[in-house]
Amino acid sequence: MQSQNKFFDDLSRLATGAAGTMAGMGREMEGRMKERLQEFVGGMDMVSREEFDAVKEMAANARAEVEALRARLEALEGKASTDAKPAPKQPKMSASPPKDAE
């Protein structure tokens, strides 16, 4: 009986060692794949999420500023048109010579 227990103990240790080795290999492969993926994405000139969010916020601020300036310009143009006096109308000149000249 003692020999059977030793056999199962050795088999159990072997299986545990193999499982640990496989888990280590899996972690190592995962690390290598992540490195490869980062190299691949880095070579594509992609921006990070933080950079994207910063530029997105800058664009939103610029749009808001443009809208504010547009409203201010429209208000100034409206004020200028009400302050300006209309120019006196001048009579239109005809292309034909006057009849008295004949």
ChimeraX commands (.cxc) that place a marker at each C-alpha (Angstrom):
marker #1 position 0.00,0.00,0.00 radius 0.5
marker #1 position 2.82,2.34,0.82 radius 0.5
marker #1 position 4.16,2.08,-2.74 radius 0.5
marker #1 position 0.81,3.06,-4.22 radius 0.5
marker #1 position 0.61,6.16,-2.06 radius 0.5
marker #1 position 4.15,7.12,-3.12 radius 0.5
marker #1 position 3.18,6.62,-6.77 radius 0.5
marker #1 position 0.10,8.85,-6.40 radius 0.5
marker #1 position 2.11,11.43,-4.43 radius 0.5
marker #1 position 4.72,11.57,-7.19 radius 0.5
marker #1 position 2.00,11.77,-9.85 radius 0.5
marker #1 position 0.28,14.56,-7.92 radius 0.5
marker #1 position 3.55,16.50,-7.60 radius 0.5
marker #1 position 4.23,16.04,-11.30 radius 0.5
marker #1 position 0.74,17.28,-12.24 radius 0.5
marker #1 position 1.04,20.26,-9.88 radius 0.5
marker #1 position 4.47,21.13,-11.29 radius 0.5
marker #1 position 3.19,20.84,-14.85 radius 0.5
marker #1 position 0.19,23.03,-14.06 radius 0.5
marker #1 position 2.47,25.65,-12.49 radius 0.5
marker #1 position 4.78,25.54,-15.50 radius 0.5
marker #1 position 1.84,25.91,-17.88 radius 0.5
marker #1 position 0.48,28.87,-15.88 radius 0.5
marker #1 position 3.92,30.51,-15.97 radius 0.5
marker #1 position 4.17,29.97,-19.70 radius 0.5
marker #1 position 0.69,31.45,-20.13 radius 0.5
marker #1 position 1.65,34.59,-18.17 radius 0.5
marker #1 position 4.87,34.91,-20.16 radius 0.5
marker #1 position 3.03,34.56,-23.47 radius 0.5
marker #1 position 0.44,37.10,-22.37 radius 0.5
marker #1 position 3.20,39.57,-21.52 radius 0.5
marker #1 position 4.91,39.06,-24.85 radius 0.5
marker #1 position 1.65,39.45,-26.75 radius 0.5
marker #1 position 0.91,42.70,-24.92 radius 0.5
marker #1 position 4.38,44.01,-25.81 radius 0.5
marker #1 position 3.89,43.06,-29.47 radius 0.5
marker #1 position 0.48,44.69,-29.57 radius 0.5
marker #1 position 1.82,47.89,-28.00 radius 0.5
marker #1 position 4.64,47.98,-30.56 radius 0.5
marker #1 position 2.14,47.45,-33.37 radius 0.5
marker #1 position -0.25,50.14,-32.14 radius 0.5
marker #1 position 2.66,52.48,-31.38 radius 0.5
marker #1 position 3.84,52.17,-34.95 radius 0.5
marker #1 position 0.42,53.27,-36.21 radius 0.5
marker #1 position 0.78,56.76,-34.68 radius 0.5
marker #1 position -2.33,56.38,-32.55 radius 0.5
marker #1 position -2.94,58.78,-29.68 radius 0.5
marker #1 position -3.56,57.82,-26.10 radius 0.5
marker #1 position -6.98,58.20,-24.52 radius 0.5
marker #1 position -5.72,61.09,-22.37 radius 0.5
marker #1 position -4.46,63.00,-25.43 radius 0.5
marker #1 position -7.73,62.37,-27.26 radius 0.5
marker #1 position -9.80,63.62,-24.31 radius 0.5
marker #1 position -7.61,66.73,-23.99 radius 0.5
marker #1 position -8.02,67.62,-27.69 radius 0.5
marker #1 position -11.74,66.88,-27.51 radius 0.5
marker #1 position -12.09,69.32,-24.60 radius 0.5
marker #1 position -10.07,71.96,-26.48 radius 0.5
marker #1 position -12.35,71.58,-29.50 radius 0.5
marker #1 position -15.47,71.93,-27.35 radius 0.5
marker #1 position -14.05,75.08,-25.76 radius 0.5
marker #1 position -13.20,76.50,-29.19 radius 0.5
marker #1 position -16.74,75.81,-30.46 radius 0.5
marker #1 position -18.21,77.55,-27.43 radius 0.5
marker #1 position -15.93,80.53,-27.96 radius 0.5
marker #1 position -16.86,80.72,-31.66 radius 0.5
marker #1 position -20.57,80.69,-30.78 radius 0.5
marker #1 position -20.05,83.46,-28.21 radius 0.5
marker #1 position -18.11,85.57,-30.72 radius 0.5
marker #1 position -20.74,84.93,-33.39 radius 0.5
marker #1 position -23.49,86.13,-31.06 radius 0.5
marker #1 position -21.42,89.19,-30.13 radius 0.5
marker #1 position -20.78,89.99,-33.80 radius 0.5
marker #1 position -24.46,89.67,-34.66 radius 0.5
marker #1 position -25.34,91.98,-31.77 radius 0.5
marker #1 position -22.78,94.54,-32.92 radius 0.5
marker #1 position -23.96,94.34,-36.53 radius 0.5
marker #1 position -27.55,94.78,-35.40 radius 0.5
marker #1 position -26.59,97.82,-33.33 radius 0.5
marker #1 position -24.58,99.28,-36.22 radius 0.5
marker #1 position -27.46,98.89,-38.66 radius 0.5
marker #1 position -29.90,100.67,-36.32 radius 0.5
marker #1 position -27.41,103.50,-35.61 radius 0.5
marker #1 position -26.54,104.07,-39.26 radius 0.5
marker #1 position -28.67,106.53,-41.19 radius 0.5
marker #1 position -29.79,105.35,-44.58 radius 0.5
marker #1 position -27.93,107.02,-47.45 radius 0.5
marker #1 position -30.03,109.41,-49.53 radius 0.5
marker #1 position -31.22,107.84,-52.73 radius 0.5
marker #1 position -29.68,109.31,-55.85 radius 0.5
marker #1 position -31.62,109.40,-59.10 radius 0.5
marker #1 position -30.61,106.79,-61.60 radius 0.5
marker #1 position -28.85,108.02,-64.68 radius 0.5
marker #1 position -30.13,106.73,-68.00 radius 0.5
marker #1 position -27.80,105.42,-70.65 radius 0.5
marker #1 position -29.42,107.42,-73.47 radius 0.5
marker #1 position -28.49,111.10,-74.00 radius 0.5
marker #1 position -31.03,113.75,-72.99 radius 0.5
marker #1 position -33.52,114.78,-75.67 radius 0.5
marker #1 position -32.64,118.49,-75.34 radius 0.5
marker #1 position -29.15,117.95,-76.72 radius 0.5
marker #1 position -30.42,117.21,-80.22 radius 0.5
marker link #1:1,2 radius 0.2
marker link #1:2,3 radius 0.2
marker link #1:3,4 radius 0.2
marker link #1:4,5 radius 0.2
marker link #1:5,6 radius 0.2
marker link #1:6,7 radius 0.2
marker link #1:7,8 radius 0.2
marker link #1:8,9 radius 0.2
marker link #1:9,10 radius 0.2
marker link #1:10,11 radius 0.2
marker link #1:11,12 radius 0.2
marker link #1:12,13 radius 0.2
marker link #1:13,14 radius 0.2
marker link #1:14,15 radius 0.2
marker link #1:15,16 radius 0.2
marker link #1:16,17 radius 0.2
marker link #1:17,18 radius 0.2
marker link #1:18,19 radius 0.2
marker link #1:19,20 radius 0.2
marker link #1:20,21 radius 0.2
marker link #1:21,22 radius 0.2
marker link #1:22,23 radius 0.2
marker link #1:23,24 radius 0.2
marker link #1:24,25 radius 0.2
marker link #1:25,26 radius 0.2
marker link #1:26,27 radius 0.2
marker link #1:27,28 radius 0.2
marker link #1:28,29 radius 0.2
marker link #1:29,30 radius 0.2
marker link #1:30,31 radius 0.2
marker link #1:31,32 radius 0.2
marker link #1:32,33 radius 0.2
marker link #1:33,34 radius 0.2
marker link #1:34,35 radius 0.2
marker link #1:35,36 radius 0.2
marker link #1:36,37 radius 0.2
marker link #1:37,38 radius 0.2
marker link #1:38,39 radius 0.2
marker link #1:39,40 radius 0.2
marker link #1:40,41 radius 0.2
marker link #1:41,42 radius 0.2
marker link #1:42,43 radius 0.2
marker link #1:43,44 radius 0.2
marker link #1:44,45 radius 0.2
marker link #1:45,46 radius 0.2
marker link #1:46,47 radius 0.2
marker link #1:47,48 radius 0.2
marker link #1:48,49 radius 0.2
marker link #1:49,50 radius 0.2
marker link #1:50,51 radius 0.2
marker link #1:51,52 radius 0.2
marker link #1:52,53 radius 0.2
marker link #1:53,54 radius 0.2
marker link #1:54,55 radius 0.2
marker link #1:55,56 radius 0.2
marker link #1:56,57 radius 0.2
marker link #1:57,58 radius 0.2
marker link #1:58,59 radius 0.2
marker link #1:59,60 radius 0.2
marker link #1:60,61 radius 0.2
marker link #1:61,62 radius 0.2
marker link #1:62,63 radius 0.2
marker link #1:63,64 radius 0.2
marker link #1:64,65 radius 0.2
marker link #1:65,66 radius 0.2
marker link #1:66,67 radius 0.2
marker link #1:67,68 radius 0.2
marker link #1:68,69 radius 0.2
marker link #1:69,70 radius 0.2
marker link #1:70,71 radius 0.2
marker link #1:71,72 radius 0.2
marker link #1:72,73 radius 0.2
marker link #1:73,74 radius 0.2
marker link #1:74,75 radius 0.2
marker link #1:75,76 radius 0.2
marker link #1:76,77 radius 0.2
marker link #1:77,78 radius 0.2
marker link #1:78,79 radius 0.2
marker link #1:79,80 radius 0.2
marker link #1:80,81 radius 0.2
marker link #1:81,82 radius 0.2
marker link #1:82,83 radius 0.2
marker link #1:83,84 radius 0.2
marker link #1:84,85 radius 0.2
marker link #1:85,86 radius 0.2
marker link #1:86,87 radius 0.2
marker link #1:87,88 radius 0.2
marker link #1:88,89 radius 0.2
marker link #1:89,90 radius 0.2
marker link #1:90,91 radius 0.2
marker link #1:91,92 radius 0.2
marker link #1:92,93 radius 0.2
marker link #1:93,94 radius 0.2
marker link #1:94,95 radius 0.2
marker link #1:95,96 radius 0.2
marker link #1:96,97 radius 0.2
marker link #1:97,98 radius 0.2
marker link #1:98,99 radius 0.2
marker link #1:99,100 radius 0.2
marker link #1:100,101 radius 0.2
marker link #1:101,102 radius 0.2
view
